[in-house]
């Protein structure tokens, strides 16, 4: 997750490390980001988004599921 392959943690805050592949432009991005970190990431095996295609697929699945919201 937050470790490099060599076992060392990457520097910087979470918001500096995450890549969103253009999803930041969506109106409901903040709700999706919150949901991704609290629910979706675990459901996807605990890994960060790796590609534009994966990001769009996860966002699409979230929209289709009714834009589930989680507590702040």
N, C-alpha and C positions, 0 to 999 in steps of 0.2 A: 504494500500500500504506500506508505510514505517513506519506505526505505529504498535506497539504491540497491542494485544487485549485490554489492559488496557488503551489505548489512548496515550501512551508515545512514542516518536520517538526513533527508534533504533539508536545506536551510530555507528560511523565509516562512511567512504565514501561509495558511491554507489558501487564502484568496490569491496569493501570489503564485502558487503552484498549480492550481486548477486551470484546465483548458476547457473552454466551453464551445469552441468551434462555431461561433456565430450565434449561439442561442441567446446571448445577452441582449440581442435586438428584440426579442419577443416581449410583448407587453406583460406577460405573467412569469417572466424569468425568475424573479425573486422567489415566488412560490415553488417553482420547479426546482430551483437550486436547494431550497430548504428541504423539499421532499427527497431529492436525490441523496443528500447527505444523511438523512435520517432513516430512509426506507429503501429507496431504489438501488443504491450502491450495494447494500447487503444482498438484495435479491439478485443482483447481477454478478455475484461472486466476490464482491469487495474491491474490485479494481476500479481505477479511474476511467473516464471516457478516453478511448484511444484513437478515435477517428471521427470525422464529420458524419459518416454513415451511422456509426453507433450512437452518436449524440442525437441525431435526428430520429433514429429508431426509438431510443429511450424517451425522448420528448413526445413523440407521436403516441407511444404506448401510454404515457402519463395523461395526455389529452383525451385519448380514447377511454381511459378508465374513469373519466369524470373530473380530472384535475384535482386529485386527492390532495387535501391540505393537511399539514401537520402543525402542531403548536410551535411557536417560536422558541 
